């Protein structure tokens, strides 16, 4: 049985005589870059702790999973690995037509993984129809999901946010030929919108995300159900044994993604560095010679900025707990695990008033401060004021921890997600499902994105 820091006591069996058999899909599951690997690991662990049988189907990079959760590898050609990206293996290593499609899309500047992973998952799951009660897709949104649904397998989908938002922001930043390559790279987004419109239910982490998905993808709002994300409080918690480092500011974000606003934070740090002793730690690995490295050079911040990557949750929790302030400077977030992780560590938070961040942080000035995105001067001023106010930082940190305990634990997320599974199974297989297969006699009431 999976050992969990957030689930205690006897294993509940809320769905009858046997647990649910869950296939959890994730087309790439890197643990410390982006939220997919984090979501898959913690949700699967807590579902297993509730007594369910969870099998994760993933392409490379494969997830880190806890005891009690099975991993089924659906390997791609791994064309975007860190060591040798954009290099296709020899033709003799291509296995089938899906591999050909993957290479051809990469060669023409597209990103094939959502489509090709979904096709592999469809092929595998249709071969094993009797092994799973429900399939849960984590934002693949490829055409293969329609095949899974048409086979009669109950299907639940999570969309964290519409990637069309990322596309729009990156296109605004791009110049010349780069605009054409960016547009081609994001060609899969059109497919994701078409697939999303044919799925029900869709789990979303926030009302803001639901509104954006409805607007960007044309998804019927009544198919979306708000199911927040959680934080692992074994690692992200206040730590009295860790001393705060004076002047340390921490940010967890994909450094080269314009969406994440790291350039705004770097400019704010440059301004602060002319006035006081500050040090910025960014949990990310910027691309060598990329825009973030160039900006650090331009601003002369080499002795004030440190990039850290490849650390585990224990080390990340300790790092966040050692900072005086955490910053989430994003232009958009469908939820923001980095914000919740900072709050869980009792670290005062400054975040953008953008996307779902106001829902996560709460009232401005209580558990965190909210400022308009993109304003480095304002961010620098807020950072300076908070660095100078010991009492306010202590108050904010305590309020943030309380908010996390009330709203954002992975156990609560797993319980709510399992209820979504049960209602979906009941819808697909009929009202008599509980008396026949032990899934549950009374499907729960669906909580729609509008709160109704």
Secondary structure, 3 states (H helix, E strand, C coil): CCCCCCCCCCCCCCCCCCCCEEEEEECCCCCCCCCHHHHHHHHHHHHHHCCCEEEEEECCCCCCCCCCCEEEECCCCCCCCCCCCCCCCCHHHCCCHHHHHHHHHHHCCCCCHHHHHHHHHHHHHHHCHHHCCEEEEECCCCCHHHHHHHCCCCEEEECCCCHHHHHHHHHHHCCCHHHHHHHHHCCHHHHHHHHHCCCCCEEECCHHHHHHHHHHHCCCHHHEEECCCCECCCCCCCCCCCCCCCCEEEEECCCCCHHHCHHHHHHHHHHHHCCCCCEEEEECCCCCCCHHHHHHHHHCCCCCEEEECCCCHHHHHHHHHHCCEEEECCCCCCCCHHHHHHHHCCCCEEEECCCCHHHHHCCECCCEEEECCCCHHHHHHHHHHHHCCHHHHHHHHHHHHHHHHHHCEHHHHHHHHHHHHHHHHHHHHCCCHHHHHCCCCCCCCCCECCCC
